[in-house]
Amino acid sequence: MLPINKKDLRKALNFGLLFYAIFGAVSGTLIFGAVLLVDSPANELQSEIGTLSIVAVFVYGSCTIALIIRAILKKRGWI
């Protein structure tokens, strides 16, 4: 195993939280765009709006939580 110091761990945590937020938001937007394009012509979107809302809250909420955690850790000087 490679020895890991605190500085490298902090950099990895900082990058990981930011990467997760960006990648999650972009991929979530692409998935929702694809679902809208596929389901829109069939007019089946009304029956799936509840499920899509729950998924959207989970995807974008987790990205927001990652950014909040990152901001709190940066403010306290931990990363």
FENGI-V106214 format. One record per residue. N is the residue number from 1. PHI is phi in degrees with one decimal (999 if undefined). Layout:
BEGIN
n | phi
N | PHI
N | PHI
END
This chain:
BEGIN
n | phi
1 | 999
2 | -82.7
3 | -70.8
4 | -113.8
5 | -97.3
6 | -66.6
7 | -64.7
8 | -65.6
9 | -65.0
10 | -65.3
11 | -63.0
12 | -65.6
13 | -65.9
14 | -60.9
15 | -66.7
16 | -62.6
17 | -65.4
18 | -68.7
19 | -62.8
20 | -61.6
21 | -64.4
22 | -68.5
23 | -64.4
24 | -65.7
25 | -67.4
26 | -66.7
27 | -67.7
28 | -63.7
29 | -65.5
30 | -64.3
31 | -66.2
32 | -66.9
33 | -63.5
34 | -66.5
35 | -64.8
36 | -66.3
37 | -70.3
38 | -77.2
39 | -86.6
40 | -63.8
41 | -64.6
42 | -85.3
43 | 55.9
44 | -97.0
45 | -67.9
46 | -62.3
47 | -76.8
48 | -108.5
49 | -66.7
50 | -67.5
51 | -64.9
52 | -63.6
53 | -65.9
54 | -64.7
55 | -64.7
56 | -64.1
57 | -62.3
58 | -66.4
59 | -65.9
60 | -74.1
61 | -66.3
62 | -67.6
63 | -65.8
64 | -65.5
65 | -63.4
66 | -62.1
67 | -69.2
68 | -66.7
69 | -61.4
70 | -62.5
71 | -66.1
72 | -65.5
73 | -65.7
74 | -68.4
75 | -65.1
76 | -82.5
77 | 81.5
78 | -85.3
79 | -131.1
END
